[in-house]
Amino acid sequence: MRRFRLGLAVTALAAVAACNTPSVPLPPPDLPSLGFISAGVNLVSAQGKPSTEHSGVRFYVYNISRGDGVITTAAADGSFTTSPFAGSDGDTVQLYYDTTSADRSQDVCVALHVGQPLLSIACR
């Protein structure tokens, strides 16, 4: 009887573990569709052009250099413009997004340059 219970417990544990597969993170934000615009003295906004990858996601933009950031939701076409946040040329900004089903993308850091294409840099 003891072996039966042990076998049953091991089988149940294996079944639970099999149902709990680790999730694969979403790819990082699509940098060619993103950029920064001036929003005043030492203020910027992040802007996203239409991108199917960003459709309806919640975007997180955090200026690591200044300790300031914003969260915004992209439109159905993936476009968005954030509220202004503190930032100036050369600041390090972290970007990532999550979906309505709570899947999170990989994060990426970029150097803040208004009106220029974004290039990935090391997060520091």
C-alpha positions as CSV (number, residue, x, y, z in Angstrom):
1,M,0.0,0.0,0.0
2,R,2.9,2.4,0.9
3,R,4.5,1.8,-2.6
4,F,1.1,2.5,-4.2
5,R,0.8,5.8,-2.4
6,L,4.4,6.8,-3.2
7,G,3.8,5.9,-6.9
8,L,0.6,7.9,-7.0
9,A,2.3,10.9,-5.4
10,V,5.2,10.8,-7.9
11,T,2.8,10.5,-10.8
12,A,0.8,13.5,-9.5
13,L,3.9,15.6,-9.0
14,A,5.1,14.7,-12.6
15,A,1.7,15.7,-14.0
16,V,1.8,19.1,-12.2
17,A,5.3,19.8,-13.4
18,A,4.4,18.9,-17.0
19,C,1.6,21.5,-16.9
20,N,3.9,24.2,-15.6
21,T,6.1,24.8,-18.6
22,P,8.3,27.9,-18.5
23,S,7.2,30.7,-20.8
24,V,9.5,32.1,-23.5
25,P,9.8,35.9,-23.2
26,L,8.5,38.0,-26.1
27,P,11.1,39.6,-28.4
28,P,12.4,43.0,-27.4
29,P,10.6,46.2,-28.7
30,D,10.9,46.8,-32.4
31,L,13.5,49.6,-32.3
32,P,13.1,50.8,-36.0
33,S,9.5,51.8,-35.2
34,L,10.5,53.7,-32.0
35,G,12.0,57.1,-31.3
36,F,12.1,60.1,-29.0
37,I,10.7,63.6,-29.6
38,S,11.3,66.8,-27.6
39,A,8.6,67.8,-25.2
40,G,10.2,70.9,-23.6
41,V,13.4,71.7,-21.8
42,N,14.9,68.5,-20.4
43,L,11.7,66.7,-21.3
44,V,11.1,64.1,-24.0
45,S,8.4,61.7,-25.1
46,A,8.8,58.3,-26.6
47,Q,6.9,57.7,-29.9
48,G,6.0,54.5,-31.6
49,K,5.0,54.2,-35.3
50,P,2.5,51.6,-36.3
51,S,3.9,48.1,-35.7
52,T,1.9,44.9,-35.6
53,E,4.4,43.7,-32.9
54,H,3.3,46.5,-30.6
55,S,-0.5,46.3,-31.2
56,G,-2.4,47.0,-28.0
57,V,0.6,46.3,-25.7
58,R,1.5,48.3,-22.5
59,F,4.8,50.0,-23.0
60,Y,7.3,50.8,-20.2
61,V,9.9,53.5,-20.8
62,Y,12.3,54.2,-18.0
63,N,15.1,56.7,-18.1
64,I,17.8,54.9,-16.0
65,S,20.0,58.0,-16.0
66,R,17.3,60.2,-14.5
67,G,15.1,57.8,-12.5
68,D,12.0,58.8,-14.4
69,G,9.7,57.1,-16.8
70,V,6.2,56.5,-18.2
71,I,3.8,53.7,-19.0
72,T,1.5,53.9,-21.9
73,T,-0.8,51.6,-24.0
74,A,-0.3,51.4,-27.7
75,A,-3.2,51.7,-30.1
76,A,-4.5,48.7,-32.1
77,D,-2.0,49.6,-34.9
78,G,0.9,49.7,-32.4
79,S,1.3,53.4,-32.5
80,F,1.7,55.6,-29.3
81,T,3.1,58.8,-27.9
82,T,4.0,58.8,-24.2
83,S,3.5,61.6,-21.7
84,P,6.6,63.7,-21.2
85,F,9.3,62.5,-18.9
86,A,12.8,63.8,-17.8
87,G,15.5,63.2,-20.4
88,S,18.3,64.7,-22.3
89,D,20.7,63.7,-25.0
90,G,22.8,60.6,-24.2
91,D,20.7,59.3,-21.2
92,T,20.2,55.5,-21.0
93,V,16.6,54.5,-21.4
94,Q,15.2,51.0,-20.8
95,L,12.2,49.8,-23.0
96,Y,10.0,46.8,-22.7
97,Y,6.3,45.9,-23.1
98,D,3.7,43.4,-21.8
99,T,0.6,42.0,-23.4
100,T,-2.9,41.8,-21.9
101,S,-2.2,38.2,-21.1
102,A,0.8,39.3,-18.9
103,D,3.5,38.0,-21.3
104,R,6.5,40.3,-21.0
105,S,9.0,41.2,-23.6
106,Q,12.7,41.1,-23.2
107,D,14.0,44.6,-22.3
108,V,16.4,46.7,-24.3
109,C,18.3,49.8,-23.4
110,V,19.0,52.6,-25.8
111,A,20.8,56.0,-25.8
112,L,18.3,58.8,-25.9
113,H,18.8,60.9,-29.0
114,V,15.9,63.0,-30.2
115,G,14.9,62.4,-33.8
116,Q,17.5,59.7,-34.4
117,P,17.2,56.0,-34.9
118,L,17.5,53.9,-31.7
119,L,20.4,51.6,-31.2
120,S,20.6,49.0,-28.5
121,I,23.3,49.5,-25.8
122,A,24.1,47.8,-22.6
123,C,21.8,48.5,-19.7
124,R,23.7,50.1,-16.8
